[in-house]
């Protein structure tokens, strides 16, 4: 599956121009986009995190560029976004307008959409209708409520308790208006809370198909075939905790490995301080790649060297046992 990398200038979550990219596979007919590459938390400093002001517009620009490059299928990996905008930024980049009661255009951020009254999709890019959009989701959370996009993921993206309430109110209004105009209830969609509700917005307005991300990815890459030739699996993510077991990548990988009685090592920047029985069912060993507690910006900057150091330690341990 030979891939071609396409570079594109887009806008980051706060509207600044950045360099981003996506891949083309299947003779350039399928585009693979990582939302975090244009709208991710990692693009912002800690003091810049504010989901009332951040937008997924840059991811929409990547989708538009994929269409410009002839893609008729788009796979979007959603996770690690800095946004809780219900995908409104993406939709705005593709031609959908968000209007107040006077018909005036609103900024496609939660803060800008507090007066949302109507959604106009008359100028939606017509190529969307001929394009299959598949969204890889990393959690099962629905859009609203205590386990929804605002309550669970808002604080991770910089939202205060008051901000969470504003975000929840915005998402409720967005859902209600979408239901009135399309007849589709985005509040009842499994995976609808992924990436700040972007999955729900794209499902309703772009007819995007929502799938379990890790299952789809492992099938696409023939992971089962690789597993047949393996006697140890090493996987990881930023933080391995109970949320990992809600459908995130390391859980999907570990589940397949354990079903074949293959031991699993989980690497992360952060792991639970105390042993967790549920995690231990899937991960034989959990290792933090950090030597000491550090701020997230420093941890992310040092990820490569910390991964290399930890991998060398694992290799040395395996060699000793051999």
PyMOL commands that set and color helices and strands:
alter all, ss='L'
color gray80, all
select helices_A, chain A and resi 36-39+41-43+46-48+57-68+88-93+126-130+149-153+155-157+161-182+186-188+194-206+213-220+223-227+242-246+249-259+277-280+296-301+303-321
alter helices_A, ss='H'
color red, helices_A
select strands_A, chain A and resi 4-11+17-25+30-34+73-78+97-99+118-120+132-137+209-212+232-240+263-271+285-288
alter strands_A, ss='S'
color yellow, strands_A
deselect
rebuild
show_as cartoon
